[in-house]
Amino acid sequence: MIREKCGLCKLNLDIDDKYADSDSNICEKCQLSIFQVLDILDIYISEDVPPKWVMNVVKEFAWIYQKNPRTMGYFNTVLEVVEEFLFESVPRLSIVEIKELAASAVPDNKILKLLTESMVIEVDDGYVYPGILVKKLQQIRWEGYTLSSRQLESKFLELHGIITIAITRSMIKNQEQIPRQVLSLFTLLSNQIMLSCDDEIEPIISSYSFDGTVNIFLQGRQCQKMKRQLAGLADGHTKIIDDIDENGELHLKESTIVYLNEMRIRWRERERDRIRI
């Protein structure tokens, strides 16, 4: 039996395993994680109104890259164009007028390409126009909702969440770096799907499963910081989970369980070549 390592998680990969993607050397669990990233983006692009089960989980990823020096340029640019389109009501922006592009170490074309793919903006002949997601924010704003309203708060979280997932796709596709934080969460979700097999999705992630899964991408202190984030200790809002009990087990939100059920169905129905980045 030939033993190689998965291209993402670096764990041993059995090439003759019926689930292994021997062309790209990606294990099944990582395949499922990549599938989730791609499928969420597909749904956003193809659906005028993405289903609630996707929207709810997208929001749970909104916090991850916002303060990362390598990804702040994307978020700062998003904030600038949203401010201009939402509060100043400008119809378009010249690319050269966008200050955050000039301030970022990330190349302009790379930021603009990713924000276009994320449906935040549209670019044409040197100008930036509102994309689908910004238009949705504008629509809610025009309906009279204040910035503190739940409706706008929800849309801002969706915006940041879809940018986070789009950046993850870009990192994997271009092999710039392994997006460890996001992949650790998607792998945690993938593991829960695979453990459930044909049964109902298990609503509790054991401390053993959490440590064994998250430690694939995050080590020691990083793993503990991830658990604190999920518990809401950093900002008062739990992510993916409702609670952590005295045994260290993570109790999933009902919306997370619904997402896992839907994603399991889609994973089984789609052809395996859909996971290609």
QUIURWO-V284280 format. One record per residue. N is the residue number from 1. PHI is phi in whole degrees, -180 to 180 (NA if undefined). PSI is psi as a letter, one per 40 degrees, with the letter a starting at -180 (NA if undefined). OMEGA is omega in whole degrees, -180 to 180 (none if undefined). Layout:
N&PHI&PSI&OMEGA, N&PHI&PSI&OMEGA
//
This chain:
1&NA&h&179, 2&-81&h&180, 3&-116&h&173, 4&-127&a&-179, 5&-111&i&177, 6&-61&h&-178, 7&-66&e&180, 8&-106&d&-174, 9&-85&e&177, 10&70&e&174, 11&-81&i&-179, 12&-59&h&-179, 13&-122&h&176, 14&-89&h&-176, 15&-63&d&-179, 16&-88&e&175, 17&-65&h&-176, 18&-65&e&-179, 19&-95&e&-174, 20&-76&i&175, 21&-92&g&-172, 22&-71&e&179, 23&-70&d&-177, 24&-112&e&180, 25&54&f&177, 26&-119&h&-179, 27&-71&i&-176, 28&-62&d&-178, 29&-64&d&178, 30&-71&d&174, 31&-58&d&-179, 32&-66&d&178, 33&-65&d&178, 34&-63&d&179, 35&-57&d&180, 36&-62&d&179, 37&-58&d&-178, 38&-66&d&-175, 39&-70&d&177, 40&-61&d&179, 41&-65&d&177, 42&-58&d&-178, 43&-64&d&179, 44&-62&d&-178, 45&-73&d&-172, 46&-88&d&-175, 47&-103&h&175, 48&-62&d&176, 49&-126&g&-180, 50&-58&i&-177, 51&-62&i&-176, 52&-61&d&-177, 53&-64&d&176, 54&-81&d&-177, 55&-57&d&-177, 56&-62&d&-179, 57&-80&d&178, 58&-55&d&-179, 59&-61&d&-176, 60&-70&e&-179, 61&-103&e&-170, 62&-65&d&-171, 63&-87&e&-161, 64&-66&d&-173, 65&-99&e&-170, 66&-61&d&-178, 67&-110&e&178, 68&-80&h&-178, 69&-55&d&-178, 70&-78&e&-175, 71&-122&e&-179, 72&-61&d&-179, 73&-58&d&178, 74&-66&d&-176, 75&-69&d&178, 76&-64&d&177, 77&-66&d&177, 78&-58&d&-178, 79&-62&d&-180, 80&-67&d&-177, 81&-70&d&177, 82&-65&d&178, 83&-59&d&-178, 84&-66&d&-177, 85&-76&d&-173, 86&-89&d&-174, 87&-104&d&-179, 88&-93&e&176, 89&59&f&176, 90&-75&i&-179, 91&-78&d&-180, 92&-159&i&179, 93&-129&h&171, 94&-72&h&-179, 95&-56&d&-177, 96&-70&e&180, 97&-86&e&-176, 98&-80&h&-172, 99&-66&d&-176, 100&-68&d&176, 101&-64&d&-179, 102&-69&d&-176, 103&-83&e&-175, 104&-87&i&176, 105&-79&e&178, 106&-78&h&180, 107&-56&i&-178, 108&-54&d&-175, 109&-64&d&180, 110&-71&d&178, 111&-63&d&-178, 112&-64&d&179, 113&-63&d&-178, 114&-68&d&180, 115&-70&d&174, 116&-70&d&178, 117&-62&d&-180, 118&-85&e&178, 119&67&f&175, 120&-80&d&-178, 121&-136&i&167, 122&-125&h&-177, 123&-117&h&180, 124&-153&h&172, 125&54&f&175, 126&84&e&-179, 127&-123&i&178, 128&-111&h&180, 129&-121&i&178, 130&-61&h&174, 131&-89&a&-175, 132&-58&d&-176, 133&-67&d&178, 134&-68&d&177, 135&-62&d&177, 136&-66&d&176, 137&-64&d&179, 138&-62&d&-179, 139&-60&d&179, 140&-66&d&179, 141&-62&d&-179, 142&-67&d&178, 143&-78&e&173, 144&99&e&180, 145&-75&i&178, 146&-82&i&-180, 147&-62&d&-179, 148&-86&e&-178, 149&-70&i&178, 150&-64&d&-178, 151&-64&d&180, 152&-73&d&177, 153&-58&d&180, 154&-63&d&-179, 155&-69&d&177, 156&-64&d&178, 157&-64&d&177, 158&-60&d&-179, 159&-59&d&-180, 160&-68&d&179, 161&-65&d&-178, 162&-71&d&174, 163&-64&d&178, 164&-59&d&-178, 165&-71&d&178, 166&-66&d&177, 167&-63&d&178, 168&-60&d&178, 169&-59&d&-179, 170&-62&d&180, 171&-62&d&-179, 172&-68&d&-177, 173&-62&d&-176, 174&-90&e&178, 175&52&f&179, 176&-75&d&180, 177&-162&i&176, 178&-87&h&179, 179&-74&g&-166, 180&-63&d&-177, 181&-64&d&-179, 182&-67&d&-179, 183&-65&d&178, 184&-64&d&179, 185&-73&d&178, 186&-66&d&177, 187&-67&d&176, 188&-61&d&178, 189&-69&d&178, 190&-61&d&-180, 191&-61&d&-180, 192&-67&d&177, 193&-64&d&-176, 194&-70&d&178, 195&-68&d&-176, 196&-77&d&-180, 197&51&b&-179, 198&-94&e&-179, 199&-85&i&174, 200&-64&i&178, 201&-62&h&179, 202&-67&h&-175, 203&-79&e&-177, 204&-125&h&173, 205&-98&h&-179, 206&-68&i&177, 207&-62&d&178, 208&-64&d&179, 209&-64&d&180, 210&-61&d&-178, 211&-63&d&-177, 212&-69&d&-178, 213&-91&d&-177, 214&-66&d&179, 215&-66&e&176, 216&-63&d&-177, 217&-109&d&-178, 218&-122&i&-176, 219&-118&i&169, 220&48&b&-176, 221&-61&d&179, 222&-63&d&179, 223&-63&d&179, 224&-67&d&178, 225&-63&d&178, 226&-63&d&180, 227&-64&d&178, 228&-64&d&178, 229&-63&d&180, 230&-63&d&-179, 231&-78&e&179, 232&83&e&-179, 233&-68&d&-177, 234&-81&d&-175, 235&-134&e&178, 236&86&e&-179, 237&-124&h&177, 238&-70&i&177, 239&-122&h&176, 240&71&d&-175, 241&-113&i&173, 242&-93&d&-172, 243&-163&i&169, 244&-122&h&-175, 245&-86&a&-175, 246&-65&e&178, 247&-94&e&180, 248&81&e&179, 249&-86&i&-176, 250&-96&h&179, 251&-94&h&-175, 252&-72&i&171, 253&-66&i&177, 254&-60&d&179, 255&-65&d&177, 256&-70&d&178, 257&-64&d&177, 258&-60&d&178, 259&-59&d&-178, 260&-63&d&177, 261&-63&d&-179, 262&-65&d&-178, 263&-68&d&177, 264&-62&d&179, 265&-63&d&-178, 266&-66&d&179, 267&-62&d&-179, 268&-76&d&-176, 269&-84&d&-176, 270&-82&i&176, 271&-71&i&-176, 272&-63&d&-179, 273&-71&e&175, 274&-67&e&-176, 275&-82&e&179, 276&-66&h&179, 277&-68&NA&none
//
